[in-house]
């Protein structure tokens, strides 16, 4: 489904460009300006879809990841996760040592 999403979104640009064409033609009275605005709408949608769905970024496993995945999902590498676990353990040990070193009142 994720591979088909850009095609569906691009198909939604069809009614958008028709509405844009009609509105611009009514406002300006020029068919050429309306046609250029409809084509510009297609180009904007195309470039936005290319930006979000056609990235060459790689994740930790070497698989291609889209820019959309990078925007909405924070991916951590195995090294980052291991580093966080080590820091958490160190803090626990320091807290344990501090509680053992406190004199009992």
Buried (B, 14 or more C-beta within 10 A) or exposed (E): EEEEBBEEBBEEBEEEBEEBBEEBBEEEEEEEBBBEBBEEBBEEBEEBBEEBBEBEEEEEEEEEBBBBBBEEEEEEEEEEEEEEEEEEEEEEEEEEEEEEEEEEE
